[in-house]
Amino acid sequence: MSKTREQSSNTPPPLSIPGRPGFGGHRRGAPIVKPKNFKQTIRRLWHYFGNERKMLSIVFLFILMSAALSLLSPFLIGKAVDAISLDTQVDFHFLEIMVMVLIGAFILDAVLTFLQGWLMAGVSQRIVKRLRAALFKKLQKLPVAFFDKRTHGELMSRLSNDIDNVSSTISQSTTQLMSGVIVISGSLIMMLILSPILTVASLVTVPLVFLLTKTIAKRTSVLFKDQQIQLGKLNGQIEETISGIEVVKAFNHEEKVISEFEEVNQKLREVGLKAQIWSGFLMPIMNVINNLGFAIVAVTGGFLAVENMITVGAIASFITYSRQFVRPLNDLAQIFNMLQSGVAGAERVFEILDEQEEPDDLEDAVALTNPKGHVVFENVSFGYRGDVPILKNVSFESDIGSSTALVGPTGAGKTTIVNLLTRFYDVTEGRILLDGRDIREYTRDSLRSCFGFVLQDTYLFSGTIKENIKYGKPSASDEEVISAAKMANADAFIKRLPKQYETILSENGGNLSQGQRQLIAIARVILAKPAVLILDEATSSIDTRTELHIQEALLSLMEGRTSFIIAHRLNTIRDADRIMVIDNGKIVEQGNHGELMEQQGRYYHMFFNQFKNVEIAVD
């Protein structure tokens, strides 16, 4: 059911997602979305690993082996250098062995790195598949009230961006973090073994690295956050302009929107330029600091070599170890930021998974079989929020096969009555009976299967026209589909299409007119043959001539079925058995068209005003 028109406008604004659209990782300097409870989210995420823990053990073993090879290689290089720099003669045999071992170590390291990436990609995708499936399954079980409080964009973000962040974290950040910690620790230990003096000299630049990273990150985080704000304004303006392009052109506002776009675009360029410049400072300055550190090590090592306190090969090994120590150290902050973004994404997913589902059916709930359509409202009161009542002590009875029209101003409570009847919401007070039994005593599936909906906002799924019509009855034959389309007056335009009933519809039937989409929706309900019909402005998007044919089809369909019709155009419900005028959550008038016209009350004035407006329009 679409969001109720009566509900108060208290939904939160669309969530702003940092980073580029569809980008699962994290940009250097971009604002970090931090999780509220890091440890708890990690523990919950760990449960999704399940059988993958054995695979993770293998990956961790590969990481240890790869790190060991990374730590072994500099040591072998030093030995090879020492073999070349012997004063007497070069030990070619030893040198040949070292070169072969180095080549083997490099090849094995490459293979292990490939296997790590390959295995972790599989692990992450399987975990994300289970997480995404759990989230999508959860969305199907949540009540309509949940979707009324959240925008579609926010939910889509959790299914796509947040899940992608989790995937990137599992496949990249975790292995890089483990490998980085091992290599940093191992390199530091080897550096201390080779020369404590050189180790102290090489660590002189480490505080400079942290100071530089902190200073630039502090500046760029503000700039990138401002950039995201300006980008959001630009995207909003583009979407608004494109969506309302006909209005823009009708009022000759092309130059105005261009000027507004250029203003926002200029602000985005300015802040984006500053952000990129400051972000670009990091690596060049970092390289200068690192090279300064290597220079300090080389000079100090030269003095130590002259004093015969260290060999040239040991210096070569030490420089390589220092590179291995500094490189992951520079990346650890960025890796940790990616890890935080991934955990924050998982946390947002878990927030949905923790939402309260629709209450289970009662233990003694029964399936509704052969529904007749006798509906009774007994002293029903309801509010979407406890402090704002929408319906107030509403009581009425609709006999089997009768048609009941609900009219009244927007927000009066018309659609709310339908929402309660279908148990998209449960009543606050009173009860609703269907065929003499409280609807809460039926199973939800069997209850909702007896209703057929034609809403004002038509929704069609991607697929063929035939598949969309059969959505109301998947087992229907082609003959039944065509018969339903003919009753809805849709067969004629469908057969004019190149592939007729096999025509593929784009998103929400975008390649059809609004009226054609409505006809298909009506055909879908006709095919389902429900016991109770709910028509919410069902012909509002159809031209007058087509509306006459649809009215005939609907009258034929409504025969023998209980029907509830929500309409603002009063001429469409003149033949209803009962018309109820709803205002401020109460039934203020009820009766058939003739009776209400004789009373000359609310309905009379509503009908007279509409009829008068039509006359004026014709004149």
HELIX and SHEET records of a PDB file:
HELIX    1   1 PHE A   38  HIS A   47  1                                  10    
HELIX    2   2 GLU A   52  ILE A   84  1                                  33    
HELIX    3   3 PHE A   92  LYS A  141  1                                  50    
HELIX    4   4 VAL A  144  ASP A  148  1                                   5    
HELIX    5   5 HIS A  152  SER A  157  1                                   6    
HELIX    6   6 ARG A  158  ASP A  162  3                                   5    
HELIX    7   7 ILE A  163  SER A  168  1                                   6    
HELIX    8   8 THR A  169  SER A  173  3                                   5    
HELIX    9   9 THR A  174  LEU A  194  1                                  21    
HELIX   10  10 PRO A  196  SER A  202  1                                   7    
HELIX   11  11 LEU A  203  THR A  205  5                                   3    
HELIX   12  12 VAL A  206  SER A  243  1                                  38    
HELIX   13  13 ILE A  245  ALA A  250  1                                   6    
HELIX   14  14 GLU A  254  VAL A  306  1                                  53    
HELIX   15  15 VAL A  312  LEU A  353  1                                  42    
HELIX   16  16 LYS A  414  LEU A  421  1                                   8    
HELIX   17  17 ILE A  439  GLU A  441  5                                   3    
HELIX   18  18 ARG A  444  ARG A  448  1                                   5    
HELIX   19  19 ILE A  465  ILE A  469  1                                   5    
HELIX   20  20 LYS A  470  GLY A  472  5                                   3    
HELIX   21  21 ASP A  478  MET A  487  1                                  10    
HELIX   22  22 ASP A  491  LYS A  495  1                                   5    
HELIX   23  23 GLN A  500  GLU A  502  5                                   3    
HELIX   24  24 GLU A  507  GLY A  509  5                                   3    
HELIX   25  25 GLN A  514  ALA A  528  1                                  15    
HELIX   26  26 THR A  544  MET A  558  1                                  15    
HELIX   27  27 LEU A  570  ILE A  573  5                                   4    
HELIX   28  28 HIS A  593  GLN A  599  1                                   7    
HELIX   29  29 ARG A  602  VAL A  618  1                                  17    
SHEET    1   A 4 LEU A 391  SER A 398  0                                        
SHEET    2   A 4 VAL A 375  PHE A 382 -1                                        
SHEET    3   A 4 GLU A 429  LEU A 434 -1                                        
SHEET    4   A 4 ARG A 437  ASP A 438 -1                                        
SHEET    1   B 6 PHE A 451  VAL A 454  0                                        
SHEET    2   B 6 VAL A 532  ASP A 536  1                                        
SHEET    3   B 6 THR A 562  ILE A 566  1                                        
SHEET    4   B 6 SER A 403  VAL A 407  1                                        
SHEET    5   B 6 ARG A 578  ASP A 583  1                                        
SHEET    6   B 6 LYS A 586  GLY A 591 -1                                        
SHEET    1   C 2 GLY A 463  THR A 464  0                                        
SHEET    2   C 2 ILE A 504  LEU A 505 -1                                        
END                                                                             
